[in-house]
Amino acid sequence: MSGDGTLFLRVDGVEMDPETASVMASDRAFGYGDGVFRTMRLAAGRVVAWNRHVQKLQADLSRLGLARVDIGRIEADLAALGGRYPDCVARITVSAGLSARGYRRAAGAPLVTSVRATPLPAWPADVAQAGIELHLCRLRLADQPAMAGVKHLNRLEQVLARAEWDDDRIAEGLTLDGTGHAICGTMSNLFIVEDGRLATPELARCGVEGVQRARIIDWARQRGLALEVAPLPLARVQAADSLLVCNSVIGAWWVHRFQGRVHARPAWHGELLAELARDG
Amino acid sequence: MSGDGTLFLRVDGVEMDPETASVMASDRAFGYGDGVFRTMRLAAGRVVAWNRHVQKLQADLSRLGLARVDIGRIEADLAALGGRYPDCVARITVSAGLSARGYRRAAGAPLVTSVRATPLPAWPADVAQAGIELHLCRLRLADQPAMAGVKHLNRLEQVLARAEWDDDRIAEGLTLDGTGHAICGTMSNLFIVEDGRLATPELARCGVEGVQRARIIDWARQRGLALEVAPLPLARVQAADSLLVCNSVIGAWWVHRFQGRVHARPAWHGELLAELARDG
């Protein structure tokens, strides 16, 4: 493993030494954040919920006006990765490719696709039982309907929000929009539980529509749990019985403490975790 | 010159081959757009308005919670560049450095500084006399006071706005905020002239406060021209006698045509160009 935690790196299908440079200075991801990415969990050598990640990746590229990516080559990369590191985190980054200086993309420039793997993070062993503490971020997410929902490479809002706390006992931070509605965690989507009913923020103006969020929405519907996708004022989050934050790496954590108030673990949390650990 | 137009490239003071990879996949500029940049003009081997660029670079780093950069090393890079390519465009990119996966920055991680030079763009020879055509962009800039004014590496709004037109006769596009106020060009700042008085948009909620904008503000004040920094509704831009777009590479272009209406070249435009071409 390299100094920055990289286990495995391929760029456009070519194996790279994680200790040496592999990105061109003219890559538009480096220069402008012009591209998208996916962060995924490998279990037993396979990406969990791969088909959903493929759909989301292609949809996000389309939202930015970029071409579709060659999934076959990425699958070959992931197969090689899974053979060597069956349980890890993989990140696929697709940039708009190389260009001369300037915001204008070069017509027909090939996308640049990289696959980087890192170890599973070392969360506290009892996080499923103990829950997490959630920070309320001061940074407010900007409204940008042109990019809302997309997991693009312009992530300074999340970087600045994550820099608000340094206490390792706090596992995640919640970000609001400019009107005080809850949108996302810095690295996760949010669900709340009110009298057994689930709700998750609408993400039409900011936030990322994560794959794990979509899986939980589908699971709730299949299980017959009421679920609402709507603007969620902070007060509703504060008053909720339970809060969950989810992403493709952590699964779904329940929030034990938020702004000094204690919340409960949902009765079905263990069942949900088992469902998310399955492929689908 | 390399295929992507790079004349010269140094990363952390080390000369790199522009044809080969020079950025680590774990660089936070590549992963998240976590960093800032400056684009500058070299004339007769020196960066025009270098002291202002230094101040702006350090101020922008501070706004993102990053450390100050080593200006001495950058100056050595630029001196080497100026000796080889006395008239060119230089871009300094300062990233938050390398880190493990995730939005959290590594404590004390060194910044990564690169200097890349490209040729002066080939603008039409008569642009000073003929003016330019300006497009009105559909994309609206998001309000984000935490980063407003900063030339950071999250530039997807500018990329998407620039992708709105492909007609080489249109040299720039104007972007508005969500309330319909004019903010910036995709790569420039805006000034308007009304009955001899100058005005430029206030940039407290979005947009970049460019060095050339600051120089024009100072020039106007020294010359005794009335100048207002204020929110500028689109209607004021449409009705103005003259429009100017400026940045450190182009100097200041006057707009001949915007939304079908013809605007005039300011009487002092030649004088302003001469001033901006001087160092200071």
Interface residues (C-beta under 8 A of the other chain):
Chain A: S2 G3 D4 G5 T6 L9 V11 M16 P18 T20 A21 S22 V23 M24 A25 S26 D27 R28 A29 F30 G31 Y32 G33 D34 F37 T39 L64 G65 V89 R91 T93 S95 A96 L98 S99 A100 R101 G102 Y103 R104 R105 S114 R116 T118 P121 L139 R140 A142 D143 Q144 A146 M147 H152 L153 N154 R155 L156 E157 Q158 V159 L160 A161 R162 A163 G178 T186 M187 C206
Chain B: S2 G3 D4 G5 T6 L9 V11 M16 P18 T20 A21 S22 V23 M24 A25 S26 D27 R28 A29 F30 G31 Y32 G33 D34 F37 T39 L64 G65 V89 R91 T93 S95 A96 L98 S99 A100 R101 G102 Y103 R104 R105 S114 R116 T118 P121 L139 R140 A142 D143 Q144 A146 M147 H152 L153 N154 R155 L156 E157 Q158 V159 L160 A161 R162 A163 G178 T186 M187
